[in-house]
Amino acid sequence: MNQSLLDVDGQILLISQFTLFASTKNGNRPSYIRSAHPDVAIPLYEAFHKCLEKLLDKQISTGEFGADMKVSLCNDGPVTINIDSKTRE
């Protein structure tokens, strides 16, 4: 946990997932109304992809934006942490 992705020559799989922005405050079903529409989200996703490739000086694998994908992974480490950038929790 003391090394960065660069330190370990790690890899990234960049997948868009609007469902992470779901609001579960009301009712039984999540709302995605605050998620960006594709005309906004796709350019942001593509710009982030290019930025990662430039910063890491390597190709970054991606999924297909908006597609129904089956993604599996094996976390190599003791923890998975979700960070709320607004509350820093």
Secondary structure in CASP SS format (residue, H / E / C, confidence):
PFRMAT SS
TARGET T0000
AUTHOR 0000-0000-0000
METHOD secondary structure of the structure
MODEL  1
M C 1.00
N C 1.00
Q C 1.00
S C 1.00
L C 1.00
L C 1.00
D C 1.00
V C 1.00
D C 1.00
G C 1.00
Q C 1.00
I C 1.00
L E 1.00
L E 1.00
I C 1.00
S C 1.00
Q C 1.00
F H 1.00
T H 1.00
L H 1.00
F H 1.00
A C 1.00
S E 1.00
T C 1.00
K C 1.00
N C 1.00
G C 1.00
N C 1.00
R C 1.00
P C 1.00
S E 1.00
Y C 1.00
I C 1.00
R C 1.00
S C 1.00
A C 1.00
H C 1.00
P H 1.00
D H 1.00
V H 1.00
A H 1.00
I H 1.00
P H 1.00
L H 1.00
Y H 1.00
E H 1.00
A H 1.00
F H 1.00
H H 1.00
K H 1.00
C H 1.00
L H 1.00
E H 1.00
K H 1.00
L H 1.00
L H 1.00
D C 1.00
K C 1.00
Q C 1.00
I C 1.00
S E 1.00
T E 1.00
G C 1.00
E C 1.00
F C 1.00
G C 1.00
A C 1.00
D C 1.00
M C 1.00
K C 1.00
V C 1.00
S C 1.00
L C 1.00
C C 1.00
N C 1.00
D C 1.00
G C 1.00
P C 1.00
V C 1.00
T C 1.00
I C 1.00
N C 1.00
I C 1.00
D C 1.00
S C 1.00
K C 1.00
T C 1.00
R C 1.00
E C 1.00
END
